[in-house]
Amino acid sequence: MSERYEIKAYWGHRPESADECARRAETFFRLLGECHPDFARWYEKSNSARKALQLGFEPTRDTFISFFGREKYQILDDGFEFDAWTGHVEQGRGGSVMLGCGSKAEFAPNFLWLVLPKEALGQERVVTGPVVSGAMRAVAVAWEPEWAVATADGLWDELSGGSQLGCFVGWMTYFSRDRGEVPVLPAPVRVESVGDKGTLVILTPERLIPSNPEHVALAWRTQRALKEQGLFRLMVPPASRRKV
């Protein structure tokens, strides 16, 4: 089994300058690179792998200021979008980042998506508890999202309730402090503080698997407990929400 796992983080209306977004991006890529060597080198996305491999960059603040100054990475006059790739051409290796930041829009949140490698059970290099929790913390510290989730595609479909953002759990789920206090949850679930930013909920130390009934049942129990605590407010008001 090698289902795709991703980290997806969202935050609402937050207009920020190119300099502010660049500072956050530098922090994120630095912390992510500390999680695993596969996240140490990055390339701009292109329409071919060959061309992209000629577009390597150092993820510094100055680099991102330069990127965000280009028309191709600007969302009209409302924020920035940027895609990056780890440069692994081998099937299933490496990962990618998709980022939308600095927007004041009300109809869709700012976001960061980190696509992880496809790795078979028992052959994990990157999709492991320590690496993924480290990546979640990197997202939380750098981007200060309202909510973030690390999960497999199958678990997203199982628990999302139609992709109403901010109202479901994954293998790991992050809630900002503004979302409220996360209650004590029964083992094996761990609840960990992320500095003064928020709270990380980790359902299992090993990776949560959509085909494992015990894992799915644990996710549903945890989701009900967190919903009762009022942590699942929608990211975007229903009247203006689009499917994300």
For each residue, the residues with C-beta under 8 A, 3 or more apart:
1: 120 121 209 211
2: 92 118 119 120 121
3: 118 152 153 154 209 210
4: 115 116 118 152 153
5: 116 127 132 150 151 152 171 207
6: 113 114 115 116 150 151 153
7: 112 113 114 116 132 135 136 139 148 149 150
8: 111 112 113 114 148 149
9: 111 112 113 139 140 143 145 147 148 149 174
10: 109 110 111 145 146 147 148 165 166 235 244
11: 14 109 110 111 143 144 145 146 176
12: 106 109 110 146 235 236
13: 103 104 105 106
14: 11 101 102 103 104 110
15: 78 79 102 103 104
16: 20 21 24 79 101 102
17: 20 21 102
18: 21 22 64 65 68 69 80 102
19: 22 23 61 65
20: 16 17 23 24 102
21: 16 17 18 24 25 64 68 79 80 101 102
22: 18 19 25 26 61 62 63 64 65 67 68
23: 19 20 26 27 61
24: 16 20 21 27 28 101 142 143
25: 21 22 28 29 59 61 64 82 99 101 142
26: 22 23 29 30 59 60 61 63 64
27: 23 24 30 31 138 141 142
28: 24 25 31 32 112 138 139 141 142 143
29: 25 26 32 33 39 42 59
30: 26 27 33 34 59
31: 27 28 34 35 134 137 138 141 142
32: 28 29 35 39 114 135 138
33: 29 30 39 40 59
34: 30 31 134 138
35: 31 32 39 130 131 134 135 138
36: 39 125 126 131 134
37: 40
38: 86 88 93 94 95 117 125 126
39: 29 32 33 35 36 42 86 95 135
40: 33 37
41: 56 86 87
42: 29 39 56 57 59 84 85 86 87 97
43: 52 53 55 56 57 84 85 86 87
44: 52 55 57 67 83 84 85
45: 52 83 84 85 96
46: 49 51 52 55
47: 51
48: 51 52
49: 46 52 53 89
50: 53 54
51: 46 47 48 54 55
52: 43 44 45 46 48 49 55 85 87
53: 43 49 50 56 87 89
54: 50 51
55: 43 44 46 51 52
56: 41 42 43 53 87
57: 42 43 44 63 67 84
58: 63
59: 25 26 29 30 33 42 63 64 84
60: 26 63 64
61: 19 22 23 25 26 64 65
62: 22 65 66
63: 22 26 57 58 59 60 66 67
64: 18 21 22 25 26 59 60 61 67 68 82
65: 18 19 22 61 62 68 69
66: 62 63 69 70
67: 22 44 57 63 64 70 73 80 82
68: 18 21 22 64 65 73 74 80 82
69: 18 65 66
70: 66 67 73 74
71: 74
72:
73: 67 68 70 80 81 82
74: 68 70 71 77 79 80 81
75: 78 79 80 81 100 103
76:
77: 74
78: 15 75 102 103 104 105
79: 15 16 21 74 75 100 101 102 103 104 105 110
80: 18 21 67 68 73 74 75 99 100 101 102
81: 73 74 75 98 99 100
82: 25 64 67 68 73 97 98 99
83: 44 45 96 97 98 99
84: 42 43 44 45 57 59 96 97 99
85: 42 43 44 45 52 94 95 96 97
86: 38 39 41 42 43 93 94 95 96
87: 41 42 43 52 53 56 94
88: 38 93 94 95 117
89: 49 53 93
90: 93 94
91: 118
92: 2 117 118 119
93: 38 86 88 89 90 117
94: 38 85 86 87 88 90 117
95: 38 39 85 86 88 114 115 116 117 126
96: 45 83 84 85 86 114 115
97: 42 82 83 84 85 112 113 114 115
98: 81 82 83 111 112 113 115
99: 25 80 81 82 83 84 111 112 113
100: 75 79 80 81 103 110 111 112
101: 14 16 21 24 25 79 80 110 112 143
102: 14 15 16 17 18 20 21 78 79 80 110
103: 13 14 15 75 78 79 100 108 110
104: 13 14 15 78 79
105: 13 78 79 108
106: 12 13 236 237 240
107: 236 240 241 242
108: 103 105 236 242 244
109: 10 11 12 146 165 235 236 244
110: 10 11 12 14 79 100 101 102 103
111: 8 9 10 11 98 99 100 244
112: 7 8 9 28 97 98 99 100 101 139 143 145
113: 6 7 8 9 97 98 99
114: 6 7 8 32 95 96 97 135 139
115: 4 6 95 96 97 98
116: 4 5 6 7 95 119 126 127 132
117: 38 88 92 93 94 95 125 126 127
118: 2 3 4 91 92
119: 2 92 116 123 124 125 126 127
120: 1 2 123
121: 1 2 124 207 209
122:
123: 119 120
124: 119 121 127 128 207
125: 36 38 117 119 128
126: 36 38 95 116 117 119 131 132
127: 5 116 117 119 124 131 132 207
128: 124 125 131 132 207
129: 132 133 202 204 205 206 207
130: 35 133 134
131: 35 36 126 127 128 134 135
132: 5 7 116 126 127 128 129 135 136 150 171 172 207
133: 129 130 136 137 172 192 200 202
134: 31 34 35 36 130 131 137 138
135: 7 32 35 39 114 131 132 138 139 150
136: 7 132 133 139 140 148 150 172 174 200
137: 31 133 134 140 141 194 200
138: 27 28 31 32 34 35 134 135 141 142
139: 7 9 28 112 114 135 136 142 143 145 148 174
140: 9 136 137 143 144 145 148 174 176 194 197 198 200
141: 27 28 31 137 138 144 194 195 197
142: 24 25 27 28 31 138 139
143: 9 11 24 28 101 112 139 140
144: 11 140 141 176 197
145: 9 10 11 112 139 140 148 174 176
146: 10 11 12 109 166 175 176 178 179 235
147: 9 10 165 166 173 174 175 176 179 235
148: 7 8 9 10 136 139 140 145 173 174
149: 7 8 9 156 168 169 170 172 173 174
150: 5 6 7 132 135 136 170 171 172 173
151: 5 6 155 156 159 169 170 171 172 208
152: 3 4 5 155 156 170 171 208 209 210
153: 3 4 6 156 157 210
154: 3 157 158 210 211
155: 151 152 158 159 170 171 208 210 216 219
156: 149 151 152 153 159 160 163 168 170
157: 153 154 160
158: 154 155 210 216 219
159: 151 155 156 168 169 170 219 220 223
160: 156 157 163 164 167 168
161: 164 167 168
162: 243
163: 156 160 243 244
164: 160 161 167 168 234 241
165: 10 109 147 234 235 236 241 244
166: 10 146 147 232 233 234 235
167: 160 161 164 227 232 233 234
168: 149 156 159 160 161 164 223 232
169: 149 151 159 173 201 203 219 222 223 226
170: 149 150 151 152 155 156 159 173 203 208 219
171: 5 132 150 151 152 155 202 203 204 207 208
172: 132 133 136 149 150 151 200 201 202 203
173: 147 148 149 150 169 170 200 201 226
174: 9 136 139 140 145 147 148 149 194 198 199 200 201
175: 146 147 179 180 182 198 199 201 231
176: 11 140 144 145 146 147 179 197 198
177: 196 197 198 199
178: 146 198
179: 146 147 175 176 198 231 233
180: 175 229 230 231
181: 199 229
182: 175 185 191 199 201 226 229 231
183: 191 225 226 229
184: 191
185: 182 189 191 201 222 225
186: 189
187:
188: 203 204 205 218
189: 185 186 201 202 203 204 218 222
190: 201 202 205
191: 182 183 184 185 199 200 201 202
192: 133 199 200 201 202
193: 199 200
194: 137 140 141 174 197 198 199 200
195: 141
196: 177
197: 140 141 144 176 177 194
198: 140 174 175 176 177 178 179 194
199: 174 175 177 181 182 191 192 193 194
200: 133 136 137 140 172 173 174 191 192 193 194
201: 169 172 173 174 175 182 185 189 190 191 192 222 226
202: 129 133 171 172 189 190 191 192 205
203: 169 170 171 172 188 189 208 215 218 219 222
204: 129 171 188 189 207 208 215 218
205: 129 188 190 202
206: 129
207: 5 121 124 127 128 129 132 171 204
208: 151 152 155 170 171 203 204 212 215 218 219
209: 1 3 121 152 212 215
210: 3 152 153 154 155 158 215 216
211: 1 154
212: 208 209 215 216
213: 216 217
214: 217 218
215: 203 204 208 209 210 212 218 219
216: 155 158 210 212 213 219 220
217: 213 214 220 221
218: 188 189 203 204 208 214 215 221 222
219: 155 158 159 169 170 203 208 215 216 222 223
220: 159 216 217 223 224
221: 217 218 224 225
222: 169 185 189 201 203 218 219 225 226
223: 159 168 169 219 220 226 227
224: 220 221 227 228
225: 183 185 221 222 228 229
226: 169 173 182 183 201 222 223 229 231 232
227: 167 223 224 230 231 232
228: 224 225
229: 180 181 182 183 225 226
230: 180 227 233
231: 175 179 180 182 226 227
232: 166 167 168 226 227
233: 166 167 179 230
234: 164 165 166 167 237 238 241
235: 10 12 109 146 147 165 166
236: 12 106 107 108 109 165 240 241 242
237: 106 234 240 241
238: 234 241
239:
240: 106 107 236 237
241: 107 164 165 234 236 237 238
242: 107 108 236
243: 162 163
244: 10 108 109 111 163 165
